[in-house]
Amino acid sequence: MNRTDRWLLPEGIEELLPAEASRLEALRRRLLDLYATWGYAQVMPPFIEYLESLLVGSGSDLDLETFKLTDQLTGRLMGVRADMTQQVARIDAHRLQHEAPTRLCYLGTVLRARPDGPGGSRSPLQVGAELYGHAGIESDAEVVALMIETLEACGIHDVHLDLGHVGIFRGLTAAAGLDELREAELFEMLQRKARAELEAAVADMPQDHASWLLALVDLNGGDEVLDVARERLGGASDEVEAALASLAGVAEVLRRERPELVLHFDLAELRGYRYHTGVVFAALVPGHGEAIARGGRYDDVGRFFGRARPATGFSTDLRTLLRLSDGQATAQIESGIFAPADADPALCAAIRELRERGERVVRALPGQVGGAAEMDCDRELVRKDDGWEIRAVEDA
């Protein structure tokens, strides 16, 4: 790297300047306060830990996303976290060990070896919430509702919710007796909704099993999808029926509590298939091609840390939410009081008192360039006969 390139950052790595950093911090505080009102306690997992802990069990899907290095103290491989969900599951299972439902939230930077897509970030500021210890549809619905309220707190409205359930595809492949390799091939075709390829792949199956798997390509849309799914997948297996009932139950709770929410069902939506065990969901907004928040149920992840527990949660990228916000939710009023470079003890006392009241006070430095306007101050302290007085800059 030559001298003129030293300011460049690696691709997908960003920094924030003061105005944006201030807005981001305001948003961070707003969301953590929101989660606290729902009973979600914040945890702060480490940025780096031993690789096997980060990738154990379901986390192995993150292997290609994880930066790896060798611990100079022990010689063991370590990883920089690419996702915080696995870490929070470890905290619940190993450190807290509660019997009652546990609600946890988190917010911090993750680092990924590859961006999610062209121009994407490799260092998202991940924020999310997890609910452990309850396996019912009510906990799924609570997490979805909190995800929607998270977006609304950021000034993001007109949200569309995609709902699916990995148990439907999993139940169909199990009923068909497919091995892991064949299951993976069908999974990949379904993600692309490649009907012609899928028809060829299931041509050697019994007609019922082939038709059930092919039906998943078409089973996406509004409320009618669940009724059609019950007809077209009827008799497939008890697991499929239970998954459809669970999906319908979550939707019913959401309609009751958030009647304005637009629900879209996609039974071929299997993001995180190897990780999730039940309902999966994603939030989308018009004009943005990728989901801006997603989550789902991932029961028993804690067994890899010695204690299995039901779990459901969601996560999103705070930087993405900041970009999509309407501005009002994160607007920061640039105001402050400019104090002169004066050693008067009365001025020092006045500055201390103002700062204790939460005012932003910027003190001039002797001989500095620029005054109140350059310091983003709309007021200033002016000496009077009986002390110091605050005046608007334009009136001083």
Phi and psi in degrees as a GROMACS rama.xvg file:
@    title "Ramachandran Plot"
@    xaxis  label "Phi"
@    yaxis  label "Psi"
@TYPE xy
-83.8291  173.99  ASN-2
-58.4752  -36.2924  ARG-3
-76.6279  -12.4251  THR-4
-100.243  3.75753  ASP-5
-68.1758  -16.6086  ARG-6
-84.303  -10.1249  TRP-7
-70.5289  143.813  LEU-8
-104.148  154.955  LEU-9
-59.9017  152.678  PRO-10
-59.3003  131.766  GLU-11
83.7399  4.97368  GLY-12
-112.598  126.633  ILE-13
-120.759  158.85  GLU-14
-128.314  157.471  GLU-15
-114.446  136.183  LEU-16
-85.9685  168.62  LEU-17
-51.4973  -46.9833  PRO-18
-63.2265  -46.1199  ALA-19
-70.3413  -37.6581  GLU-20
-62.1357  -37.1717  ALA-21
-65.6315  -41.8929  SER-22
-65.7771  -40.2556  ARG-23
-65.1187  -41.7549  LEU-24
-65.1419  -39.6662  GLU-25
-62.045  -39.5067  ALA-26
-67.8056  -40.7666  LEU-27
-58.2639  -47.107  ARG-28
-64.7623  -39.2195  ARG-29
-62.2311  -43.2037  ARG-30
-70.4507  -41.9584  LEU-31
-64.4961  -36.3584  LEU-32
-66.4374  -39.0317  ASP-33
-60.4025  -47.695  LEU-34
-62.7573  -36.0442  TYR-35
-62.3854  -36.6253  ALA-36
-68.6586  -19.746  THR-37
-92.5494  -2.59754  TRP-38
91.1449  15.4082  GLY-39
-94.5342  119.968  TYR-40
-90.9831  139.103  ALA-41
-80.4491  138.825  GLN-42
-123.81  157.554  VAL-43
-130.629  86.1218  MET-44
-66.4728  159.817  PRO-45
-71.4622  151.645  PRO-46
-71.0571  -25.071  PHE-47
-141.03  141.796  ILE-48
-157.817  179.141  GLU-49
-61.7862  140.689  TYR-50
-59.2465  -41.2386  LEU-51
-63.9464  -28.1929  GLU-52
-72.4926  -38.3704  SER-53
-70.9237  -33.3574  LEU-54
-107.962  3.9636  LEU-55
-60.8036  142.04  VAL-56
58.5663  -124.606  GLY-57
-62.9828  -23.997  SER-58
-68.2782  -9.48287  GLY-59
-62.6545  -20.9227  SER-60
-63.7803  -18.8219  ASP-61
-89.3777  4.68911  LEU-62
-54.3103  -47.4261  ASP-63
-72.9677  -16.3736  LEU-64
-89.9798  -10.593  GLU-65
-97.7837  127.381  THR-66
-73.2297  133.861  PHE-67
-121.232  146.95  LYS-68
-153.672  165.956  LEU-69
-100.044  130.76  THR-70
-70.5238  119.69  ASP-71
-68.9262  -18.4125  GLN-72
-84.5638  -36.7792  LEU-73
-116.85  -17.3329  THR-74
80.7124  1.01841  GLY-75
-84.3355  152.752  ARG-76
-73.1852  137.656  LEU-77
-121.564  160.386  MET-78
-133.187  145.829  GLY-79
-88.8042  128.819  VAL-80
-59.1729  132.42  ARG-81
-102.185  -8.95327  ALA-82
-160.602  146.973  ASP-83
-100.124  -8.78879  MET-84
-60.0798  -45.3685  THR-85
-61.4944  -37.676  GLN-86
-67.2326  -40.398  GLN-87
-67.5279  -35.248  VAL-88
-63.439  -37.9393  ALA-89
-63.9885  -41.4017  ARG-90
-62.1621  -43.8853  ILE-91
-63.9334  -45.4454  ASP-92
-76.1096  -40.4209  ALA-93
-100.991  -39.4109  HIS-94
-93.4293  -42.1555  ARG-95
-87.0237  -49.7884  LEU-96
54.3962  45.2649  GLN-97
-80.8981  153.476  HIS-98
-91.7603  -35.5021  GLU-99
-74.9677  163.158  ALA-100
-55.4298  138.4  PRO-101
-120.39  129.378  THR-102
-112.675  121.411  ARG-103
-129.106  147.091  LEU-104
-131.559  164.249  CYS-105
-154.065  158.235  TYR-106
-157.805  120.505  LEU-107
-176.377  167.794  GLY-108
-76.777  137.871  THR-109
-117.407  159.055  VAL-110
-126.426  130.072  LEU-111
-123.488  142.224  ARG-112
-67.3791  -27.1143  ALA-113
-134.523  144.979  ARG-114
-72.7259  160.278  PRO-115
-64.6888  -31.0938  ASP-116
-162.861  -179.773  GLY-117
-56.2582  126.77  PRO-118
76.6917  5.23408  GLY-119
-78.3975  165.557  GLY-120
-84.485  146.722  SER-121
-103.169  -0.143395  ARG-122
-133.477  62.0428  SER-123
-62.0442  153.69  PRO-124
-98.6158  92.6898  LEU-125
-79.7423  131.333  GLN-126
-129.32  140.833  VAL-127
-169.157  177.411  GLY-128
-143.434  144.557  ALA-129
-133.052  142.207  GLU-130
-122.608  118.041  LEU-131
-110.964  147.716  TYR-132
95.1914  11.1927  GLY-133
-142.964  130.135  HIS-134
-104.864  6.1057  ALA-135
-88.1778  169.616  GLY-136
-65.6565  -23.8027  ILE-137
-64.6504  -37.4829  GLU-138
-71.9095  -35.7608  SER-139
-61.1825  -46.2611  ASP-140
-64.8818  -37.2498  ALA-141
-62.0468  -44.7121  GLU-142
-65.8055  -40.3096  VAL-143
-62.5733  -44.6538  VAL-144
-62.389  -38.9347  ALA-145
-67.5863  -36.268  LEU-146
-62.0392  -44.368  MET-147
-64.2449  -41.7195  ILE-148
-67.0924  -30.7865  GLU-149
-59.6307  -46.9502  THR-150
-64.5924  -41.6591  LEU-151
-64.9374  -36.317  GLU-152
-64.2908  -22.1438  ALA-153
-91.8336  3.88101  CYS-154
79.8031  22.139  GLY-155
-104.851  116.664  ILE-156
-122.063  -171.647  HIS-157
55.1138  44.9664  ASP-158
-86.2062  136.074  VAL-159
-110.329  134.524  HIS-160
-108.264  122.508  LEU-161
-91.8491  129.34  ASP-162
-122.708  138.625  LEU-163
-149.073  -175.783  GLY-164
-152.736  117.474  HIS-165
-68.4008  -19.2876  VAL-166
-65.8798  -21.0997  GLY-167
-69.4082  -54.0767  ILE-168
-64.0964  -40.0054  PHE-169
-63.9421  -39.5245  ARG-170
-67.7552  -36.7922  GLY-171
-68.7809  -41.0977  LEU-172
-69.8542  -34.7757  THR-173
-67.3605  -41.5154  ALA-174
-64.2935  -31.6492  ALA-175
-82.6984  -6.77683  ALA-176
69.3907  33.3174  GLY-177
-80.276  144.689  LEU-178
-81.7642  174.036  ASP-179
-61.9377  -38.1964  GLU-180
-65.6763  -46.2685  LEU-181
-67.6653  -39.5588  ARG-182
-59.464  -42.5368  GLU-183
-64.3939  -37.0315  ALA-184
-65.0851  -45.314  GLU-185
-65.9452  -38.7975  LEU-186
-57.2233  -46.8545  PHE-187
-63.9172  -38.3918  GLU-188
-66.6433  -40.1046  MET-189
-64.6987  -37.652  LEU-190
-61.8545  -32.4083  GLN-191
-91.2932  -4.26833  ARG-192
49.7215  45.0932  LYS-193
-86.1121  83.2159  ALA-194
-58.8693  -46.0377  ARG-195
-60.1011  -43.7367  ALA-196
-65.9508  -39.8157  GLU-197
-66.8262  -39.3362  LEU-198
-60.1921  -42.523  GLU-199
-66.931  -36.9614  ALA-200
-70.6303  -27.7084  ALA-201
-104.501  8.11764  VAL-202
-60.8236  -28.6331  ALA-203
-90.9306  2.99062  ASP-204
-87.781  160.981  MET-205
-56.2192  148.116  PRO-206
-56.4986  -42.1492  GLN-207
-60.6771  -48.3221  ASP-208
-64.1673  -41.0268  HIS-209
-63.6012  -43.3186  ALA-210
-68.0897  -35.4807  SER-211
-63.0737  -46.0675  TRP-212
-67.1624  -39.622  LEU-213
-66.4284  -30.3717  LEU-214
-61.3774  -29.0078  ALA-215
-60.7557  -29.1171  LEU-216
-62.2524  -35.4686  VAL-217
-92.5706  -14.7954  ASP-218
-84.4064  73.4624  LEU-219
-147.426  140.703  ASN-220
149.682  -147.836  GLY-221
-86.0421  -153.747  GLY-222
-59.8  -26.9379  ASP-223
-65.4256  -19.47  GLU-224
-59.8413  -41.1924  VAL-225
-66.4527  -38.4051  LEU-226
-65.5463  -44.0581  ASP-227
-63.8209  -38.9537  VAL-228
-63.0238  -39.6934  ALA-229
-63.3753  -34.4888  ARG-230
-73.372  -49.7654  GLU-231
-76.0106  -24.5881  ARG-232
-106.485  9.43695  LEU-233
-59.3047  131.863  GLY-234
84.022  2.26771  GLY-235
-66.042  -54.3561  ALA-236
-174.017  162.238  SER-237
-64.1977  -34.6386  ASP-238
-63.3633  -40.7449  GLU-239
-66.1454  -44.2488  VAL-240
-61.784  -40.6636  GLU-241
-65.478  -38.6784  ALA-242
-65.4691  -42.733  ALA-243
-64.033  -39.4687  LEU-244
-65.4163  -39.9024  ALA-245
-64.2489  -44.3911  SER-246
-62.1893  -44.0721  LEU-247
-64.4703  -36.5527  ALA-248
-65.7183  -43.5799  GLY-249
-62.3794  -43.4359  VAL-250
-61.7787  -38.8265  ALA-251
-64.888  -42.8666  GLU-252
-63.2452  -43.0177  VAL-253
-64.8734  -40.3087  LEU-254
-64.1763  -35.8201  ARG-255
-70.5607  -39.9652  ARG-256
-92.4138  -26.5933  GLU-257
-133.992  69.7493  ARG-258
-62.2678  -22.1914  PRO-259
-80.9794  -10.2036  GLU-260
-72.3362  131.623  LEU-261
-85.711  118.464  VAL-262
-103.943  136.347  LEU-263
-130.67  130.957  HIS-264
-105.54  136.818  PHE-265
-141.958  103.949  ASP-266
-80.4945  -5.06752  LEU-267
-99.2706  2.24276  ALA-268
-80.1949  108.931  GLU-269
-127.711  29.2795  LEU-270
-55.3729  134.609  ARG-271
70.5237  27.5866  GLY-272
-55.202  -44.0899  TYR-273
-74.2116  -14.2043  ARG-274
-99.6658  -43.2408  TYR-275
-83.8359  159.534  HIS-276
-125.715  -6.73062  THR-277
-149.606  -130.878  GLY-278
-61.903  137.258  VAL-279
-125.064  149.533  VAL-280
-150.604  156.3  PHE-281
-148.639  142.821  ALA-282
-103.453  130.852  ALA-283
-127.748  151.915  LEU-284
-130.192  147.682  VAL-285
-57.5877  139.679  PRO-286
87.4102  -4.16223  GLY-287
-122.229  116.647  HIS-288
-68.5295  -28.8088  GLY-289
-103.589  156.441  GLU-290
-61.0909  138.912  ALA-291
-95.4391  -11.2263  ILE-292
-158.319  147.394  ALA-293
-155.502  163.435  ARG-294
-175.677  -163.073  GLY-295
161.305  -176.595  GLY-296
-90.4059  137.834  ARG-297
-141.928  66.2087  TYR-298
-60.341  149.795  ASP-299
69.8027  11.0642  ASP-300
-60.6986  -28.5022  VAL-301
-68.2102  -13.3964  GLY-302
-64.4033  -24.94  ARG-303
-71.5497  -14.2567  PHE-304
-111.819  15.378  PHE-305
98.7067  2.40262  GLY-306
-156.969  105.69  ARG-307
-76.8769  135.926  ALA-308
-145.811  143.741  ARG-309
-60.2709  149.032  PRO-310
-153.599  144.51  ALA-311
-148.984  149.007  THR-312
-173.3  179.971  GLY-313
-145.618  163.241  PHE-314
-149.163  160.964  SER-315
-155.354  175.296  THR-316
-108.107  120.157  ASP-317
-63.345  -33.4526  LEU-318
-65.5442  -38.4356  ARG-319
-63.4787  -44.0376  THR-320
-62.8595  -36.701  LEU-321
-63.8234  -42.1115  LEU-322
-65.7968  -33.6142  ARG-323
-92.0007  -6.95902  LEU-324
-66.4619  158.273  SER-325
-79.6549  2.70516  ASP-326
91.3704  -40.693  GLY-327
-67.6528  -36.1635  GLN-328
-68.173  -24.1248  ALA-329
-120.176  7.1063  THR-330
-64.515  136.491  ALA-331
-113.91  125.856  GLN-332
-79.522  113.965  ILE-333
-78.9357  100.871  GLU-334
-144.458  159.139  SER-335
178.137  175.854  GLY-336
-117.276  127.721  ILE-337
-95.2512  125.473  PHE-338
-110.411  140.033  ALA-339
-72.4701  164.605  PRO-340
-82.2894  79.3905  ALA-341
-131.581  135.087  ASP-342
-88.7043  9.12202  ALA-343
-57.5707  122.582  ASP-344
-56.1731  -31.9176  PRO-345
-66.5056  -35.1742  ALA-346
-66.8914  -43.8758  LEU-347
-58.8892  -42.0267  CYS-348
-65.9819  -40.2905  ALA-349
-64.154  -39.9999  ALA-350
-63.7577  -45.4897  ILE-351
-59.1838  -44.6228  ARG-352
-63.0396  -41.8039  GLU-353
-64.2169  -42.9054  LEU-354
-65.873  -36.7169  ARG-355
-64.4634  -27.1376  GLU-356
-83.3408  -0.297547  ARG-357
94.9653  5.74892  GLY-358
-76.6267  148.701  GLU-359
-90.8989  115.323  ARG-360
-121.13  122.715  VAL-361
-110.062  121.843  VAL-362
-95.0094  133.499  ARG-363
-66.7109  148.895  ALA-364
-102.72  141.365  LEU-365
-54.5516  127.207  PRO-366
75.9934  10.579  GLY-367
-70.0698  155.11  GLN-368
-88.0308  134.04  VAL-369
93.8759  152.275  GLY-370
-124.577  -142.04  GLY-371
-59.1123  -45.7738  ALA-372
-61.5821  -43.6986  ALA-373
-67.9036  -24.1303  GLU-374
-92.4775  11.2138  MET-375
59.5575  41.7115  ASP-376
-113.105  135.73  CYS-377
-101.117  -5.55617  ASP-378
-135.536  166.947  ARG-379
-149.825  155.989  GLU-380
-88.9041  127.307  LEU-381
-122.74  135.358  VAL-382
-71.7909  134.399  ARG-383
-124.986  171.896  LYS-384
-59.4068  -35.8219  ASP-385
-102.473  17.32  ASP-386
138.216  -144.011  GLY-387
-117.63  138.337  TRP-388
-125.749  142.588  GLU-389
-90.5857  129.906  ILE-390
-131.94  151.553  ARG-391
-64.9237  143.521  ALA-392
-59.0282  -40.6522  VAL-393
-70.2799  -18.4011  GLU-394
-98.9782  -7.18024  ASP-395
